[in-house]
């Protein structure tokens, strides 16, 4: 595909992502301005409010300064009139990241993914600059550099990840292919490890996040009375309740991140000197946000069993990686699975899962108010350490299990036939083949051999022509 066309499509993707994000904020605010404020609505404040919320959803911290008269009416102390707001509604961030990753993968098919990523970044810079320059707001102020940098990173980093992973799988006849060729020169027993580590860590992190989401779903009926009481205390009308619910749904990924820290053990804080862990809950005065009613009032030593969830997620990841590693060894003709690479797989999965947990903690922590409320969310270091150890235990058990025990577990795996055991035996020629660089496509990645499509991506070995 022509470079100019790739750039135009990438620019269109980035522009659509920015416009859709702004519209998702503008529409609810417009309803609020029309049906709640009515004739007294200050229409000049609609766009600045939209822009600031969009920026917060793109991880831009805001400095809020409330009107003194408002503080008096609300009965708030004067020192509470100025504070930082940096806890982001991650629903916006997640949607932008998914859209950007999809755009990056599509750019690989064009054969000009570097052009696509660069154009997407430039377009996002332009969009963020326009929003910042047109959103003068004395109540909420954003640092101009962060207001441009953070939305650009939120879009460009996932797009780059999507493009690189797509190029690694399909080929790009460029820098990714050169790295792939260098890896292919290693013995098969070693060159499959990085991809399997990434696969296992992804399985573990997704499993932990899934357990955290189930935890929130289980708490909702148990703590529903507290949530309803907080809704009643707000004394909002039907439209206000709907908009308040939409705003809290924007923070649902943030709540899931807190649940990840809770089930892992370290817990999270809502204010300096506070803590919510399975063992106990220590909180001060909280904002009257209904979603905070889901926080358990008490802990119990029995709730420490929640830490088994990351161990189970690690075990599932270890089982999946062990199965894939055995298939690789059988394909190379090796008669055994060396223990050292399996141990490295367990450690690598644990380290990457811990890094993923630290990223979750960073994204779900920040400031929500003055003074002690400036400390909110989980602590990245403790969460990374806890998740890494728990995943290491689960993955290590399955990856280092004796061969006979692991094969008994495989009977429950779908697609395992009786004839598969015959492939476990290999001769001397097959063992020698394990140390010979395999052709492109003969590894844990998708097949990359065959005729190349225009732009460099490889035709998959499916027997069906792409032309």
C-alpha positions as CSV (number, residue, x, y, z in Angstrom):
1,X,0.0,0.0,0.0
2,X,1.2,3.5,-0.8
3,X,2.9,5.3,2.1
4,X,0.6,8.4,1.7
5,X,-2.5,6.2,1.9
6,X,-1.2,4.5,5.0
7,X,-0.6,7.8,6.6
8,X,-4.0,9.1,5.8
9,X,-5.7,6.0,7.2
10,X,-3.6,6.1,10.4
11,X,-4.4,9.8,10.8
12,X,-8.1,9.1,10.3
13,X,-8.0,6.4,13.0
14,X,-6.3,8.7,15.5
15,X,-8.8,11.5,14.8
16,X,-11.8,9.2,15.1
17,X,-10.4,8.0,18.5
18,X,-10.1,11.5,19.8
19,X,-13.5,12.6,18.5
20,X,-15.3,9.6,19.9
21,X,-13.7,10.1,23.3
22,X,-14.7,13.7,23.3
23,X,-18.3,12.9,22.2
24,X,-18.6,10.2,24.9
25,X,-18.0,13.0,27.5
26,X,-19.9,15.8,25.7
27,X,-23.2,14.0,25.3
28,X,-23.9,13.2,29.0
29,X,-22.7,16.7,29.9
30,X,-25.0,18.2,27.3
31,X,-28.0,16.4,28.8
32,X,-27.0,17.7,32.2
33,X,-26.7,21.3,30.9
34,X,-30.2,21.1,29.2
35,X,-32.3,19.2,31.6
36,X,-30.8,20.0,35.0
37,X,-29.3,23.5,34.7
38,X,-31.9,24.7,32.2
39,X,-32.1,28.4,31.7
40,X,-29.3,29.1,34.3
41,X,-26.8,27.0,32.4
42,X,-23.4,28.5,31.6
43,X,-22.9,27.3,28.1
44,X,-19.4,28.7,27.9
45,X,-18.4,26.2,30.5
46,X,-19.6,23.1,28.6
47,X,-16.6,22.6,26.3
48,X,-14.0,23.3,29.0
49,X,-15.6,20.8,31.3
50,X,-15.7,18.2,28.4
51,X,-12.1,18.8,27.5
52,X,-10.9,18.5,31.1
53,X,-12.7,15.2,31.6
54,X,-11.3,13.9,28.3
55,X,-7.9,14.9,29.5
56,X,-8.3,13.1,32.8
57,X,-9.4,10.0,31.0
58,X,-6.1,10.2,29.1
59,X,-4.1,10.2,32.3
60,X,-3.6,14.0,32.5
61,X,-3.6,15.2,36.1
62,X,-5.7,18.2,36.9
63,X,-5.3,21.0,39.5
64,X,-8.7,22.0,40.9
65,X,-9.5,25.3,42.6
66,X,-13.0,25.5,44.0
67,X,-14.9,28.8,44.4
68,X,-14.8,30.0,48.1
69,X,-18.6,30.6,48.0
70,X,-19.1,27.0,47.0
71,X,-16.9,25.8,49.9
72,X,-19.1,27.8,52.3
73,X,-22.3,26.4,50.9
74,X,-21.0,22.8,51.1
75,X,-19.5,23.3,54.6
76,X,-16.0,22.4,53.4
77,X,-12.9,23.8,55.0
78,X,-11.0,26.5,53.1
79,X,-7.9,24.4,52.8
80,X,-9.9,21.9,50.8
81,X,-10.5,24.3,48.0
82,X,-7.3,23.5,46.1
83,X,-6.2,19.9,45.3
84,X,-4.9,17.7,42.6
85,X,-7.2,15.2,40.7
86,X,-5.2,12.4,39.0
87,X,-7.1,9.2,39.5
88,X,-8.2,8.6,36.0
89,X,-11.5,7.1,34.7
90,X,-9.7,4.2,33.0
91,X,-12.7,3.2,30.8
92,X,-11.6,6.0,28.5
93,X,-8.0,4.8,28.6
94,X,-8.8,1.2,27.9
95,X,-11.1,2.0,25.0
96,X,-8.4,4.3,23.4
97,X,-5.8,1.6,23.9
98,X,-7.9,-1.1,22.3
99,X,-8.7,1.2,19.3
100,X,-5.0,2.2,18.9
101,X,-3.8,-1.5,19.1
102,X,-6.3,-2.4,16.4
103,X,-5.0,0.4,14.3
104,X,-1.4,-0.7,14.7
105,X,-2.2,-4.3,13.7
106,X,-4.0,-3.0,10.6
107,X,-1.0,-0.9,9.7
108,X,1.1,-4.0,9.6
109,X,-1.1,-5.4,6.8
110,X,-0.3,-2.3,4.7
111,X,3.5,-3.0,5.0
112,X,4.1,0.6,6.3
113,X,3.5,0.2,10.1
114,X,6.3,2.7,11.0
115,X,4.6,5.3,8.9
116,X,1.2,4.5,10.5
117,X,2.5,4.7,14.0
118,X,4.3,8.0,13.4
119,X,1.2,9.5,11.7
120,X,-1.0,8.4,14.5
121,X,1.2,10.0,17.1
122,X,1.4,13.3,15.2
123,X,-2.4,13.4,14.7
124,X,-2.9,12.8,18.4
125,X,-0.5,15.6,19.3
126,X,-2.5,17.9,17.1
127,X,-5.8,16.8,18.6
128,X,-4.5,17.2,22.2
129,X,-3.0,20.6,21.4
130,X,-6.4,21.8,20.0
131,X,-8.2,20.6,23.1
132,X,-5.7,22.2,25.4
133,X,-5.7,25.6,23.6
134,X,-9.5,25.8,23.4
135,X,-10.3,24.6,26.9
136,X,-9.6,27.6,29.2
137,X,-11.0,26.6,32.6
138,X,-10.2,28.5,35.8
139,X,-11.6,25.7,38.0
140,X,-9.6,22.8,36.5
141,X,-6.1,23.5,35.1
142,X,-3.9,21.0,33.3
143,X,-0.2,21.4,32.7
144,X,0.2,22.2,29.0
145,X,3.0,19.8,28.4
146,X,1.3,16.9,30.1
147,X,-2.0,17.8,28.4
148,X,-0.3,17.0,25.1
149,X,2.2,14.3,26.1
150,X,-0.2,12.0,28.0
151,X,-2.9,11.6,25.3
152,X,-0.2,11.0,22.8
153,X,1.4,8.2,24.9
154,X,-2.0,6.7,25.7
155,X,-2.6,6.3,21.9
156,X,0.8,5.8,20.5
157,X,2.2,3.1,22.9
158,X,-0.7,0.6,22.4
159,X,-0.5,1.3,18.6
160,X,3.2,0.6,18.6
161,X,2.7,-2.6,20.6
162,X,-0.1,-3.7,18.3
163,X,2.1,-3.0,15.2
164,X,5.2,-4.7,16.6
165,X,3.3,-7.9,17.7
166,X,1.6,-8.0,14.3
167,X,4.9,-7.6,12.5
168,X,6.4,-10.3,14.7
169,X,3.6,-12.7,13.7
170,X,3.1,-11.8,10.0
171,X,6.5,-10.3,9.1
172,X,7.4,-6.8,7.9
173,X,10.6,-7.2,5.9
174,X,12.1,-4.7,8.2
175,X,13.5,-4.3,11.7
176,X,11.2,-6.8,13.3
177,X,12.1,-9.5,10.7
178,X,15.8,-8.9,11.4
179,X,15.3,-9.5,15.1
180,X,13.1,-12.5,14.3
181,X,15.9,-13.9,12.1
182,X,18.4,-13.5,14.9
183,X,16.2,-15.3,17.4
184,X,15.6,-18.1,14.8
185,X,19.3,-18.8,14.8
186,X,19.2,-20.0,18.4
187,X,18.6,-23.6,19.3
188,X,14.9,-24.3,19.4
189,X,14.9,-25.3,23.0
190,X,15.9,-21.7,23.9
191,X,14.4,-19.5,21.1
192,X,10.8,-20.4,22.0
193,X,11.2,-19.1,25.6
194,X,10.5,-15.4,25.1
195,X,7.2,-16.0,23.3
196,X,6.1,-18.6,25.8
197,X,7.0,-16.3,28.7
198,X,4.8,-13.5,27.2
199,X,2.0,-16.0,26.6
200,X,2.1,-17.3,30.1
201,X,2.3,-13.8,31.7
202,X,-0.6,-12.7,29.6
203,X,-2.6,-15.7,30.7
204,X,-1.7,-15.1,34.4
205,X,-2.6,-11.4,34.4
206,X,-5.8,-11.9,32.4
207,X,-6.7,-14.6,34.9
208,X,-6.1,-12.4,37.9
209,X,-8.0,-9.5,36.4
210,X,-10.9,-12.0,35.7
211,X,-10.9,-13.2,39.3
212,X,-10.9,-9.5,40.4
213,X,-13.9,-8.7,38.2
214,X,-15.7,-11.8,39.7
215,X,-14.9,-10.5,43.2
216,X,-16.6,-7.2,42.4
217,X,-19.6,-9.0,40.9
218,X,-19.9,-11.1,44.1
219,X,-19.6,-8.0,46.4
220,X,-22.4,-6.0,44.6
221,X,-25.3,-8.1,46.0
222,X,-23.7,-8.3,49.4
223,X,-23.0,-4.5,49.7
224,X,-25.9,-3.3,47.6
225,X,-27.7,-1.8,50.6
226,X,-24.7,0.6,51.3
227,X,-24.6,1.6,47.7
228,X,-28.3,2.4,47.6
229,X,-28.0,4.4,50.8
230,X,-25.3,6.5,49.3
231,X,-27.4,7.1,46.2
232,X,-30.2,8.3,48.4
233,X,-27.9,10.6,50.3
234,X,-26.9,12.4,47.1
235,X,-30.6,13.5,46.6
236,X,-30.2,13.6,42.9
237,X,-33.1,13.2,40.4
238,X,-33.4,10.4,37.8
239,X,-31.2,12.1,35.3
240,X,-28.6,12.9,37.9
241,X,-28.6,9.3,39.1
242,X,-28.1,8.0,35.5
243,X,-25.2,10.4,34.9
244,X,-23.7,9.5,38.3
245,X,-23.9,5.9,37.4
246,X,-22.3,6.5,34.0
247,X,-19.5,8.4,35.7
248,X,-18.9,5.5,38.1
249,X,-18.9,3.0,35.2
250,X,-16.1,5.0,33.7
251,X,-14.1,4.1,36.9
252,X,-15.0,0.4,36.8
253,X,-11.6,-0.6,35.5
254,X,-10.1,1.4,38.3
255,X,-12.2,-0.6,40.8
256,X,-11.1,-3.8,39.2
257,X,-7.5,-2.7,39.6
258,X,-8.2,-2.2,43.3
259,X,-9.8,-5.6,43.5
260,X,-6.6,-7.1,42.0
261,X,-4.6,-5.6,44.8
262,X,-7.1,-6.9,47.3
263,X,-7.1,-10.5,46.2
264,X,-3.3,-10.4,45.8
265,X,-3.0,-9.4,49.5
266,X,-1.3,-6.0,49.7
267,X,-4.7,-4.2,49.3
268,X,-5.2,-0.5,48.5
269,X,-5.6,2.8,50.3
270,X,-8.2,5.6,50.1
271,X,-6.4,8.3,51.9
272,X,-3.0,8.4,53.7
273,X,-2.8,6.0,56.6
274,X,-5.7,3.8,55.4
275,X,-5.8,0.3,54.0
276,X,-8.3,-2.2,52.6
277,X,-6.9,-5.8,52.7
278,X,-8.4,-9.2,53.1
279,X,-7.3,-9.2,56.8
280,X,-8.8,-5.9,57.7
281,X,-10.2,-2.5,56.7
282,X,-9.0,0.8,58.1
283,X,-10.7,3.9,56.6
284,X,-11.4,7.4,57.6
285,X,-14.1,9.7,56.2
286,X,-14.8,8.9,52.5
287,X,-16.3,10.9,49.7
288,X,-20.1,10.2,49.3
289,X,-19.6,8.3,46.0
290,X,-22.0,5.3,45.9
291,X,-19.4,2.9,44.3
292,X,-17.3,3.3,47.5
293,X,-20.1,1.5,49.3
294,X,-18.7,-1.7,47.8
295,X,-15.7,-1.5,50.0
296,X,-16.0,-4.2,52.8
297,X,-16.2,-2.7,56.3
298,X,-14.3,-5.6,57.9
299,X,-11.7,-8.2,57.0
300,X,-11.2,-11.8,58.1
301,X,-8.2,-14.1,58.2
302,X,-10.3,-16.5,56.1
303,X,-10.4,-13.9,53.3
304,X,-6.6,-14.5,52.9
305,X,-7.7,-17.5,50.9
306,X,-8.3,-14.9,48.1
307,X,-4.6,-15.0,47.5
308,X,-5.2,-18.5,46.0
309,X,-6.7,-16.8,43.0
310,X,-3.3,-15.5,41.6
311,X,-1.8,-18.9,42.4
312,X,-4.5,-20.6,40.4
313,X,-4.0,-18.1,37.6
314,X,-0.3,-18.9,37.6
315,X,-1.0,-22.6,37.6
316,X,-3.3,-22.2,34.5
317,X,-0.6,-20.2,32.8
318,X,2.0,-22.9,33.7
319,X,-0.2,-25.6,32.3
320,X,-0.8,-23.8,29.0
321,X,2.9,-23.0,28.6
322,X,4.0,-26.5,29.5
323,X,1.6,-27.9,26.9
324,X,2.9,-25.5,24.3
325,X,6.6,-26.2,25.2
326,X,6.1,-29.9,25.0
327,X,4.5,-29.5,21.6
328,X,7.6,-27.5,20.5
329,X,9.9,-30.2,21.7
330,X,8.0,-32.9,20.0
331,X,8.0,-31.0,16.8
332,X,11.8,-30.7,16.9
333,X,12.1,-34.5,17.7
334,X,13.5,-34.0,21.2
335,X,12.7,-36.9,23.5
336,X,12.6,-34.8,26.7
337,X,11.8,-31.4,28.1
338,X,14.9,-29.9,29.7
339,X,14.2,-28.7,33.3
340,X,16.4,-25.6,33.1
341,X,14.3,-23.9,30.3
342,X,11.1,-24.8,32.2
343,X,12.5,-23.2,35.4
344,X,13.4,-20.1,33.4
345,X,9.9,-20.1,31.9
346,X,8.4,-20.1,35.4
347,X,10.6,-17.2,36.6
348,X,10.0,-15.2,33.4
349,X,6.3,-15.6,33.7
350,X,6.4,-14.5,37.3
351,X,8.6,-11.4,36.5
352,X,6.4,-10.3,33.6
353,X,3.2,-10.9,35.6
354,X,4.6,-8.8,38.5
355,X,5.5,-6.0,36.0
356,X,1.9,-6.2,34.7
357,X,0.6,-5.9,38.2
358,X,2.8,-2.9,38.9
359,X,1.4,-1.2,35.7
360,X,-2.1,-1.9,37.0
361,X,-1.2,-0.3,40.3
362,X,0.2,2.8,38.6
363,X,-2.8,3.3,36.4
364,X,-5.3,2.8,39.3
365,X,-3.6,5.1,41.9
366,X,-3.6,8.8,42.2
367,X,-5.2,11.7,44.0
368,X,-8.9,12.3,44.5
369,X,-8.9,15.2,47.0
370,X,-7.0,17.4,49.3
371,X,-4.7,16.4,52.1
372,X,-4.9,12.7,53.0
373,X,-7.0,11.9,49.9
374,X,-4.0,12.7,47.7
375,X,-3.0,9.0,48.4
376,X,-5.4,6.6,46.8
377,X,-5.0,3.2,45.2
378,X,-2.5,0.3,45.5
379,X,1.2,0.6,45.9
380,X,3.0,-0.7,42.8
381,X,6.1,-2.2,44.5
382,X,4.2,-4.4,47.0
383,X,1.6,-5.5,44.5
384,X,4.3,-6.5,41.9
385,X,6.1,-8.5,44.6
386,X,3.0,-10.2,45.8
387,X,1.7,-11.1,42.4
388,X,5.1,-12.2,41.2
389,X,5.6,-14.6,44.1
390,X,2.0,-16.0,43.8
391,X,2.2,-16.6,40.1
392,X,5.7,-18.1,40.5
393,X,4.2,-20.7,42.9
394,X,1.4,-21.6,40.6
395,X,3.4,-21.7,37.4
396,X,6.3,-23.4,39.0
397,X,4.2,-26.3,40.2
398,X,2.8,-27.1,36.8
399,X,6.0,-26.3,34.8
400,X,8.3,-28.3,37.0
401,X,5.9,-31.2,37.8
402,X,7.2,-34.7,37.1
403,X,6.6,-35.9,33.6
404,X,4.1,-38.7,34.6
405,X,2.0,-36.3,36.7
406,X,1.9,-33.7,34.0
407,X,0.9,-36.2,31.4
408,X,-2.0,-37.3,33.7
409,X,-3.2,-33.7,33.8
410,X,-3.0,-33.6,30.0
411,X,-5.8,-36.2,29.8
412,X,-8.2,-33.4,30.6
413,X,-6.8,-31.1,27.9
414,X,-9.0,-31.0,24.7
415,X,-7.7,-32.6,21.6
416,X,-5.3,-34.9,23.3
417,X,-5.4,-38.2,21.5
418,X,-4.0,-41.6,22.4
419,X,-1.5,-41.4,19.5
420,X,0.1,-38.3,20.9
421,X,2.3,-40.3,23.2
422,X,3.9,-41.9,20.3
423,X,5.4,-38.6,19.3
424,X,7.3,-38.3,22.6
425,X,10.0,-40.7,21.2
426,X,12.6,-39.4,18.8
427,X,15.8,-40.8,17.3
428,X,19.3,-39.3,17.2
429,X,18.5,-37.5,13.9
430,X,15.6,-35.8,15.5
431,X,17.6,-34.7,18.5
432,X,20.2,-33.2,16.2
433,X,17.5,-31.4,14.4
434,X,16.6,-29.6,17.7
435,X,19.9,-27.7,17.5
436,X,19.4,-26.7,13.9
437,X,17.7,-23.3,13.1
438,X,14.3,-24.1,11.9
439,X,12.8,-22.4,8.8
440,X,10.8,-19.3,9.4
441,X,7.4,-20.1,10.7
442,X,8.5,-23.3,12.5
443,X,8.2,-21.9,16.1
444,X,5.7,-20.6,18.6
445,X,4.7,-17.8,16.3
446,X,2.2,-18.1,13.5
447,X,3.6,-19.4,10.2
448,X,5.6,-16.8,8.4
449,X,6.7,-18.7,5.3
450,X,5.2,-18.6,1.9
451,X,4.7,-15.8,-0.6
452,X,4.8,-12.3,0.8
453,X,1.9,-10.0,0.3
454,X,2.7,-6.5,-0.9
455,X,4.2,-4.6,2.0
456,X,6.0,-7.5,3.6
457,X,3.5,-9.5,5.6
458,X,3.7,-13.2,5.1
459,X,1.0,-15.4,3.6
460,X,-0.2,-17.9,6.1
461,X,0.4,-21.6,5.4
462,X,-3.2,-22.5,5.1
463,X,-3.2,-23.7,1.5
464,X,-5.5,-20.8,0.5
465,X,-4.0,-18.0,-1.6
466,X,-4.4,-14.5,-0.4
467,X,-4.6,-13.1,-3.8
